[in-house]
Amino acid sequence: MKSGLAEGHTAVVTTEVTPSMYAQFEGNVVHPVYSTVSMVYHMEWASRKIILPYLEDHEEGMGAKVNVEHMAPAKTGSSLEIKASVIKYERNIIVTEVTVRDRENDRLIGKGEVKQVVLPKEKIKERIKEN
């Protein structure tokens, strides 16, 4: 990894809740609100944005762990801010603390941690072939 990444670095993703983000299974909507699946996607995306400027050409990040608490619903049209902050960085392991807030009323929708591991692309290819 390129130098410069440190604890405290942050990245933000903003989104508006749409019907494609509803809690649903096999096309059947369970609740017409922001799903936990969508929340995890956005948490991983915010966390990934932190490491992208520091990856060498021969490296790639892989998700290793996600720990999430979905605390409140967010309805269609809600404007969300997903903020990731590095809380641990050792060698090739980056852990971020992530929050999801409804920007209109500053309500906490969810929180959690995302762990990423940076590996050489060749090593990732080898691991994929093994399975």
C-alpha positions as CSV (number, residue, x, y, z in Angstrom):
1,M,0.0,0.0,0.0
2,K,1.0,3.6,-0.6
3,S,2.0,5.6,2.4
4,G,-0.4,8.0,4.1
5,L,-3.3,5.9,5.3
6,A,-3.9,6.4,9.0
7,E,-6.4,6.0,11.8
8,G,-9.0,8.8,11.6
9,H,-9.2,8.9,7.8
10,T,-12.8,9.1,6.6
11,A,-15.0,8.7,3.6
12,V,-18.6,9.5,3.0
13,V,-21.3,8.0,0.7
14,T,-24.6,9.8,0.3
15,T,-27.8,8.2,-1.1
16,E,-31.5,8.6,-1.2
17,V,-33.7,5.6,-0.3
18,T,-35.4,4.2,-3.4
19,P,-37.7,1.2,-3.9
20,S,-34.8,-0.9,-5.1
21,M,-33.3,-0.6,-1.6
22,Y,-36.4,-2.1,0.2
23,A,-36.2,-5.1,2.4
24,Q,-37.2,-7.8,-0.1
25,F,-36.6,-11.5,-0.8
26,E,-37.2,-13.1,-4.2
27,G,-38.8,-9.9,-5.4
28,N,-41.4,-9.8,-2.6
29,V,-41.2,-6.6,-0.5
30,V,-41.2,-7.4,3.2
31,H,-41.0,-3.7,4.4
32,P,-41.0,-0.6,2.1
33,V,-38.0,0.8,3.9
34,Y,-34.1,0.8,3.6
35,S,-33.0,-2.8,3.9
36,T,-30.1,-4.1,6.0
37,V,-28.7,-5.6,2.8
38,S,-28.5,-2.1,1.2
39,M,-27.1,-0.6,4.4
40,V,-24.2,-3.2,4.4
41,Y,-23.5,-2.4,0.7
42,H,-23.2,1.3,1.5
43,M,-21.1,0.7,4.6
44,E,-18.7,-1.4,2.5
45,W,-18.6,1.2,-0.2
46,A,-17.8,4.0,2.2
47,S,-15.1,1.9,3.7
48,R,-13.6,0.9,0.3
49,K,-13.5,4.6,-0.7
50,I,-11.0,5.1,2.1
51,I,-8.5,2.6,0.8
52,L,-8.8,3.2,-3.0
53,P,-6.2,6.0,-3.1
54,Y,-3.7,3.9,-1.3
55,L,-3.8,0.7,-3.3
56,E,-0.8,-0.1,-5.5
57,D,-1.5,-1.3,-9.0
58,H,-0.8,-5.0,-8.0
59,E,-3.1,-4.8,-4.9
60,E,-6.8,-5.1,-4.2
61,G,-9.0,-4.9,-1.1
62,M,-11.3,-7.7,0.0
63,G,-14.0,-7.6,2.6
64,A,-13.2,-9.8,5.6
65,K,-15.9,-9.0,8.2
66,V,-19.0,-6.8,8.6
67,N,-20.6,-6.3,12.0
68,V,-23.9,-4.3,11.7
69,E,-26.6,-3.0,13.9
70,H,-29.7,-1.7,12.1
71,M,-31.4,0.6,14.5
72,A,-34.2,2.5,12.8
73,P,-36.1,2.5,9.5
74,A,-35.5,4.9,6.7
75,K,-38.4,5.5,4.3
76,T,-38.5,6.2,0.6
77,G,-36.9,9.5,-0.2
78,S,-34.8,9.7,3.0
79,S,-31.4,11.3,2.4
80,L,-28.8,9.2,4.0
81,E,-25.1,9.9,4.9
82,I,-22.9,6.8,5.4
83,K,-19.6,7.8,7.0
84,A,-16.7,5.4,7.5
85,S,-13.7,6.2,9.7
86,V,-10.5,4.1,10.1
87,I,-10.2,2.9,13.7
88,K,-7.5,0.3,13.1
89,Y,-4.8,0.0,10.5
90,E,-2.1,-2.7,10.8
91,R,0.0,-3.9,7.9
92,N,-2.7,-5.0,5.4
93,I,-5.8,-4.9,7.6
94,I,-8.0,-1.9,7.8
95,V,-11.0,-1.7,10.2
96,T,-13.5,1.1,9.9
97,E,-16.3,2.3,12.1
98,V,-19.3,3.2,10.0
99,T,-22.5,5.2,10.8
100,V,-25.6,5.7,8.7
101,R,-27.6,8.8,9.4
102,D,-30.8,10.3,8.0
103,R,-29.6,13.7,7.0
104,E,-32.9,15.4,7.4
105,N,-33.3,14.8,11.1
106,D,-29.8,13.6,12.1
107,R,-31.3,10.2,13.2
108,L,-29.0,7.3,13.5
109,I,-30.2,4.5,11.2
110,G,-27.4,2.0,11.7
111,K,-23.8,1.6,12.8
112,G,-21.1,-1.1,12.6
113,E,-17.6,-2.0,11.6
114,V,-16.1,-3.2,8.3
115,K,-12.8,-5.1,8.1
116,Q,-10.9,-5.1,4.8
117,V,-7.7,-7.0,3.9
118,V,-5.4,-5.7,1.2
119,L,-3.7,-8.5,-0.8
120,P,-1.8,-8.9,-4.0
121,K,-4.2,-9.5,-6.9
122,E,-2.3,-12.7,-7.8
123,K,-2.9,-14.1,-4.3
124,I,-6.6,-13.3,-4.6
125,K,-6.7,-15.1,-8.0
126,E,-5.1,-18.2,-6.4
127,R,-7.6,-18.2,-3.5
128,I,-10.5,-18.0,-5.9
129,K,-9.1,-20.9,-8.0
130,E,-8.8,-23.0,-4.9
131,N,-12.5,-22.9,-4.3
